[in-house]
Amino acid sequence: MSDIYHVIINEILSGERLIDQSFKEAAEENVAILLEDTELKKKKFEKNMLILMGITSILCVIIFVLLPKGTHLTTIDKIKEVTIVIVLLIIVTMSQTFNIMTIVLRKNQ
């Protein structure tokens, strides 16, 4: 686009023609805006991942609470309950691990 209209990227980002002395100022301002925007996006992403971790944990607790309790359970019901608990623990562990890894990898970029 800059070749077609004979403008430089900083002029496009600034929205105006730049003379030599204002070029450096505009470039620095554009970089600062870009860095600020990137940092805000990172913080929003981290916040969303932490919210997702919280929701996953709350759902796990709710499922544990809703599982049938008591001595009236048959052997098959007890096996089903144990299976549900094991699967739930695996899912929560994988989810939390994935979320933490994603946050760490994004911070290291």
Secondary structure, DSSP 8 states (H G I E B T S, - for coil): -HHHHT--HHHHHHTS---HHHHHHHHHHHHHHHHHHHHHHHHHHHHHHHHHHHHHHHHHHHHHHHS--STT--HHHHHHHHHHHHHHHHHHHHHHHHHHHHHHHHHT-
